[in-house]
Amino acid sequence: MPATGALAKKAVRIDEILTSLYGRQEAEAGGDPLDTLVETILSQNTTDANSHRSYLALKKKYPRWERMLGEDPDKIARIIRSGGLAPMKARRILAALDFIRDTRRELDLGFLSRMSPADAEAWLGQMKGVGPKTRSIVLLFSLGMPAFPVDTHIHRVTRRLGLIGEKTSREGAQTELVKLVPKAEFYNFHINLIEHGRAVCRARNPQCEKCEISRLCKYYRNRRRA
């Protein structure tokens, strides 16, 4: 891997190009962090459409999360089945709600906004099934804190670009990318990488010839040599 300084310059240049293509994405933090936590757990290993459908079904049945406390996991699983892995997600959501209630005596995560990003992430990390990506999404999208969630698209695109190593895990990618991307660009770069992964740098049949950042791409260089 190139030196971190060179990779950081490369990341900044890619960010600039993607911003020129897809526009500057401005963070709109302020949503309920507990809602975000539940929806992000539902989003694990499924599409955005399926997870959002599951979330809306769950929210319709339980407008207040307090009403879910002590509920039968099988009942929750039936409600969220459209998102896949329903039994596991039901147990994780119920466990998270129990933990928050037992620790804070109320179902509210607003107190996290008064913590440092590191402390807020550490607190969320006490809950089983709330991994780095989930924690980062809550921090970035609800609390307006610097964090860089890595989803399937970001993992694929940054690996192809050579910003992370070929064998770097998603968790490892998150650790590496926060070192390369300026904090002020976390949200913008995150959203635009996802858009590029969907539109151009697809999992199958990536559109390398149409890609505006192909000259900076390790994957594209290797394809041309081959």
N, C-alpha and C positions, 0 to 999 in steps of 0.2 A: 504493500500500500504506500502511496506517496506520503510525504510529510503532511502533518495536520495543517500547517500554514498554507500549503499548496491546495489542499482539499477545501479549506475554508474559502479561498479565493475562487475556486471552481464553483462551490456552492452558491456564493454570492452572485456570480455571473449567471448561473442557471436560474436563480431566483429572479434576476433582472429580466431575462428573456421570457420566462413564463409569465411574469407580471405584464410584459408588453403584449403577450398573446391573450391572456385570460382576464387581465385587469387586476387592479389592486383590491384585495379582499380585506375588508375592515372587520375587525372582531366586534361582535355584538353580544358580549357577555352579559349575564344578568338573569338567566333562567334559573329556576329552582334547582340547586345542585342535587337534591334527592331525586327529583324527576329525571335528571340527566343520568344519575347513577343507575336507576332502574332501567331506563331505556338502553343504556350502554351494555348492561348485562344481557339484555334481550338481543342486542345486535351481534353478539359473539357467534361467529361461524354461520352467518346467514346474510342475506341481502338487506339493504336499507329498507326496501319496500316491505319485506316480510317482517322485519323487526318492528317497524313503525306500526304495522297492522296489529301485531301482538300487543304493542304498548297501548294503542288506542282501545283495544278490547279490554285490557286490564284496567285502564283508567276509567273506562265506562262502568265497569263492575265495581271498582273501588275508587270513587272520586277522592277519598282521603285514604292515605296509606295506612292510617291507624286501623281501618276496618279489615286490613289483611292480616293483622297480628294474630297468631294462633290458628291461621287457616290451614286446611288440609292441603299439603303440597300437590296431591293428585288433582284437586279441584283447580288450583292455579295452573297446573300443567295443561289441563284441558282448555283453558281460556287462551293460553299463549301457544298452542300447538302449531299454529301457522309459521312460527319463527324457527321451528326445529329445536332439537335437544331440550324439549320442554321440561321433562322431569328434573334435569340437572339445573336448568335456569330457575325453575320454581323454587328449588331448595336454596339456591344461592341468594335469590331475592329475599326470601323469608329469613334466611340467616342474617343477611345484612340489616334488615329492618329490626330484628331482635337485638342485634349487637348495638345499633344506634340507640334504640329505646333503653336497653339495659345500661349503656354507658352514659347517655346524656339525659335520660329520663323523659325524653320527648323525641319525636321523629322530625328532626330539623338539622340540616347541615350548614345553616347560615353562619354558624360560629367559625367555620373554616376560613371565611373571608378575613378574619382578624388574625390569622396565623401567617407565618411565612410560607412560601410555596413548599419548601422542604418539609416543614412540620405538617402542613396540610396533607401532603402526599403520604407522609409516614403514618398519619392517623388513618387515612383511607386504607392503607396497606395492611392494617390489622384485620381486615375482613377477608374471610376465605373467598376465593374466586374473584377478588377485585385486584386484577393484575396491573402492570405498568400502563398498558394502553387505556384501560378503564379509568385509572386514577388521573392520567394526563388529560383525558377528555373532560372530566369533571373540572379539573383545574383551569383548562384553557377556555372551554365553552361556557361554563357557568360562573366561574370565579374571576375570570380575566387575568389569571396568573400565567407566567411563562411556563409552557410545557409543550412537548412535541410528540403527540400521539403518532404511532406508526401502524397503519393498517396494511392490508394486502397490497394495495396499489403503491403506497409509498415504499414499502419493503422491496417490491419488484423493481420499481423505477430507479430508486437510489442504488440498488445493487447493480443494475445494468449500467448505470452511469459511472460506477466505480467510486461512489462516495462512501460506500461501505464494502466490506469484503464479501466474497462469494458465499462464504459459509456463515456469515453473521446472522444471528437469530433476530427476530423482531425486537425482542427485549434489548439485545445488544445494539441493534440499529438505533433505537431510541437514545441509548446512552451516547453513541457516537455522534448522532446528528445534532444533539444539543450543543456539542462542542464546536460544530462547524457553522451553524446558522446563527446570525445575530438574533438576540431575544426579540427585538422589535419586529422581526420577520417571521417568527414562529407561525403565527396564524396564516399569514399570506402565503408562505411557502407550503405549509401543510395543505391548504385548500387547493392551491394550484397544482401541486404534485398529484393529488387525487384526480383532478380534472384531466391532467395530461395522461395519467394512467388509464383513464376510461376512454379518452378520445383518440389517443395516438399510441402510447406505449402499452398496448394491450398484452394480456397474458399469452394469447395466441395471435399469431400474425401481426406483430407490431409493425406500425407504419413508419419504418425507419426513413424511407425516402422522403417522406413528408415532414419529418421531425425537424423542428427548428433548433434543437439542441443536440443533434446527432454528431456534430463536430466535437462535442465535449463528452461523447459517450463511448465508454470502453466496449460495451456490447456491440455497437455499430462498427467500431474499428476491427474487432475480431471477426465479425461477419464478412467484412470486405476482404480481409486477408484470406479467409477461408474460400 
